[in-house]
Structures are given as structure tokens and as C-alpha cells.
Amino acid sequence: MDPVRYKTRECKDQEKIESFLQQARIGYLGLVDGNLPYVVPLNYVWSEGKLYIHGAGDGRRNQVMSENPEVCFTVCEEYGTITDPVPAKTDTAYMSVMIFGQAEPITDLDEATHVLQGLINKYVPGYYNRPLSKQHVDKYRSAVFGGPVQVYRVIPHHMTAKESPIEAEKMYRTDTIVREI
């Protein structure tokens, strides 16, 4: 795997990366469908150094992953524009993580229940009055999410992270004074 080219933007702070992956809400699953790229935005859970995704048990994404399980999952959040008197130095504050690995379908009921509970806890915390039961997940793997659900695990074999931190005094605001170029 290629290392991050722009070394001053590389983030190696594992606690920061873990925290970012746990709180960010959307990631983009990159796949290779024959000779064509295929990218899908998804909800996800990051738990114990693994990425978990879920979705309908059939469809293009699952077909592509069954033929080629190598995936790239990208999570990125943009925090605003960093201004500078020199237009060429205007930049974006952001954090991004790219995870490379193989997608594996989860068949273990305990692990699937843990992942689906993690998704509920992340996206609708406190909404349900009790945890998912294994019986519920086994019987209704589809009921919670609207169709037969397949859960996948990606164990990273390579990860990169980049960031351009917020510079509070330089962040663009709509009331910022217009400068001459």
C-alpha cells in the first residue's frame, strides 16, 4: 500500500483515529465491479479495530463483494474553509480515514447481534427500550432494517488517516471581510 504522500497531513494518533471512526456517521465503501469502480455510502460501526457494515442480503454490493472481497472504506468529515490573505493558501479543515481490507459476511449470531445493536446505539441512541435479543435478530434479521439483512466485517490490513485541523481564527464565516486579490 502507498503511504500518505502529504506527510504534514498524516495523522498517526490512534486514539484520535478511533474516536473519529466511532463518531463519524457515514462512510463510503469502494468496490471493484469487474473493471468498474463502485462506491456506496453507508452507515457503519467501528468496534474493537474492525469495521462493520450491513444491508440487504442481496443486491449489487453483495454480489460484487462475493466476487472480489477487497474493499476500501473511506470516512471523511469537512469542518469548514480555512482562509488566508493569499488565495492559493485557502484550504479545508477536515479529517479522513481510509481502511483497506477484505469484507467477510458474518454468520455468527452473537457477532451479528452485537453489530446490529451497535448500529442502533450509534444512530438512534435511547430510542428502543431494551437491547436486541439474539432470538429477534435470528428470526427477524430483516425486521429492524426493512429486508433480509447481511452483516459484514472488514478487518483492516492497512489504514491511513489525514487531517487539516481547524484554525479557529482563520475559519471562513459569512461575515468575513472581503479582501482584494
C-alpha positions as CSV (number, residue, x, y, z in Angstrom):
1,M,0.0,0.0,0.0
2,D,1.1,3.5,-0.8
3,P,1.9,5.7,2.3
4,V,0.3,9.1,2.7
5,R,2.1,11.4,0.3
6,Y,1.5,14.7,2.2
7,K,3.3,13.8,5.4
8,T,2.4,17.0,7.2
9,R,-1.3,16.0,7.0
10,E,-0.8,12.4,8.1
11,C,-2.5,11.5,11.4
12,K,-0.9,8.7,13.4
13,D,-2.7,9.4,16.7
14,Q,-4.5,6.1,17.1
15,E,-6.8,7.5,19.9
16,K,-7.9,10.3,17.6
17,I,-8.5,7.9,14.7
18,E,-10.5,5.5,16.9
19,S,-12.6,8.4,18.2
20,F,-13.2,9.8,14.7
21,L,-14.3,6.4,13.4
22,Q,-16.6,5.8,16.3
23,Q,-18.4,9.2,16.0
24,A,-18.5,9.8,12.2
25,R,-21.8,8.8,10.7
26,I,-21.3,8.0,7.0
27,G,-18.6,6.1,5.2
28,Y,-18.1,5.2,1.5
29,L,-17.5,1.6,0.6
30,G,-15.3,1.3,-2.5
31,L,-15.5,-1.9,-4.6
32,V,-14.3,-3.1,-7.9
33,D,-17.1,-4.5,-10.1
34,G,-15.2,-6.2,-12.9
35,N,-13.3,-3.3,-14.4
36,L,-15.6,-0.6,-13.0
37,P,-15.4,1.3,-9.7
38,Y,-18.5,1.1,-7.4
39,V,-18.8,3.2,-4.3
40,V,-21.7,3.1,-1.9
41,P,-22.4,5.5,1.1
42,L,-23.2,3.5,4.2
43,N,-23.9,3.7,7.9
44,Y,-21.3,1.7,9.8
45,V,-19.9,0.7,13.2
46,W,-16.2,0.7,14.2
47,S,-15.7,-1.7,17.1
48,E,-12.6,-3.3,18.5
49,G,-10.4,-2.4,15.5
50,K,-12.9,-3.8,13.0
51,L,-15.3,-2.1,10.6
52,Y,-18.9,-3.4,10.4
53,I,-21.5,-2.7,7.7
54,H,-24.9,-4.1,7.0
55,G,-27.6,-4.0,4.4
56,A,-30.0,-6.1,2.3
57,G,-28.9,-9.7,1.9
58,D,-28.9,-9.4,-1.9
59,G,-28.2,-6.7,-4.5
60,R,-25.2,-5.4,-6.4
61,R,-23.0,-4.6,-3.4
62,N,-23.2,-8.1,-2.0
63,Q,-22.7,-9.7,-5.5
64,V,-19.6,-7.6,-6.1
65,M,-18.1,-8.4,-2.7
66,S,-18.7,-12.1,-3.2
67,E,-16.7,-11.9,-6.4
68,N,-14.0,-9.6,-5.1
69,P,-13.9,-9.1,-1.3
70,E,-11.1,-6.5,-1.4
71,V,-12.6,-3.2,-0.2
72,C,-11.6,0.4,0.6
73,F,-13.8,2.2,3.1
74,T,-13.4,6.0,3.4
75,V,-14.7,8.2,6.2
76,C,-14.3,11.9,5.8
77,E,-15.7,15.0,7.6
78,E,-15.2,18.5,6.4
79,Y,-15.1,21.2,9.2
80,G,-15.0,24.4,7.1
81,T,-12.8,26.5,5.0
82,I,-9.5,28.0,6.3
83,T,-8.9,31.4,4.8
84,D,-5.6,33.1,4.0
85,P,-4.8,36.5,2.5
86,V,-3.1,34.6,-0.3
87,P,-5.9,32.9,-2.3
88,A,-3.7,29.9,-3.2
89,K,-3.3,29.1,0.6
90,T,-7.0,28.9,1.3
91,D,-7.6,25.4,2.5
92,T,-10.2,23.0,4.0
93,A,-10.3,21.8,7.6
94,Y,-11.0,18.0,7.6
95,M,-10.2,14.6,8.9
96,S,-10.3,11.4,6.8
97,V,-9.5,7.8,7.3
98,M,-9.2,5.1,4.6
99,I,-9.5,1.4,5.6
100,F,-8.3,-1.3,3.3
101,G,-9.3,-4.9,3.9
102,Q,-11.5,-7.9,2.9
103,A,-15.2,-7.9,3.5
104,E,-16.4,-11.1,5.2
105,P,-20.0,-12.0,5.7
106,I,-20.9,-12.6,9.4
107,T,-22.8,-15.8,10.1
108,D,-22.3,-15.9,13.9
109,L,-25.5,-14.8,15.6
110,D,-23.7,-13.4,18.6
111,E,-21.5,-11.2,16.4
112,A,-24.4,-10.1,14.2
113,T,-26.5,-9.2,17.2
114,H,-23.6,-7.2,18.7
115,V,-23.1,-5.3,15.4
116,L,-26.8,-4.6,14.8
117,Q,-27.1,-3.4,18.5
118,G,-24.1,-1.2,17.9
119,L,-25.8,0.4,14.8
120,I,-28.9,1.1,16.9
121,N,-26.9,2.6,19.7
122,K,-25.0,4.8,17.3
123,Y,-27.8,6.0,15.0
124,V,-30.8,6.0,17.4
125,P,-29.4,6.0,20.9
126,G,-32.1,5.5,23.6
127,Y,-34.9,5.1,21.1
128,Y,-35.6,1.4,21.9
129,N,-36.4,0.5,25.4
130,R,-34.4,-2.7,25.5
131,P,-31.5,-4.3,23.7
132,L,-31.9,-6.6,20.7
133,S,-32.2,-10.2,21.6
134,K,-30.4,-12.9,19.6
135,Q,-33.8,-14.5,19.0
136,H,-35.1,-11.3,17.5
137,V,-32.0,-10.9,15.3
138,D,-32.2,-14.6,14.2
139,K,-35.9,-14.5,13.5
140,Y,-36.2,-11.0,12.1
141,R,-32.7,-10.1,10.8
142,S,-34.8,-8.2,8.3
143,A,-37.4,-6.6,10.6
144,V,-35.3,-3.9,12.1
145,F,-33.8,-2.7,8.8
146,G,-36.5,-3.5,6.3
147,G,-35.3,-6.6,4.4
148,P,-33.1,-9.7,4.9
149,V,-30.0,-8.2,6.5
150,Q,-26.4,-9.3,5.8
151,V,-23.8,-8.0,8.2
152,Y,-20.1,-7.8,7.0
153,R,-16.9,-7.4,8.9
154,V,-13.8,-5.8,7.5
155,I,-10.5,-6.4,9.3
156,P,-8.1,-3.7,8.1
157,H,-4.9,-4.9,6.6
158,H,-3.9,-1.2,6.0
159,M,-5.2,2.1,7.2
160,T,-4.3,5.7,6.5
161,A,-5.5,8.9,8.2
162,K,-5.1,12.6,7.2
163,E,-6.2,15.8,8.8
164,S,-6.1,19.5,8.4
165,P,-7.1,20.9,11.8
166,I,-9.5,23.7,12.4
167,E,-7.7,27.0,12.8
168,A,-10.4,29.0,14.6
169,E,-9.1,32.4,13.8
170,K,-8.8,31.6,10.1
171,M,-12.1,29.8,9.6
172,Y,-14.3,31.4,6.9
173,R,-17.5,33.0,8.1
174,T,-20.2,34.7,6.0
175,D,-19.5,37.9,7.8
176,T,-15.7,37.8,6.9
177,I,-14.4,41.0,5.3
178,V,-13.9,40.7,1.5
179,R,-10.2,41.0,0.6
180,E,-8.8,42.3,-2.6
181,I,-6.8,39.9,-4.7
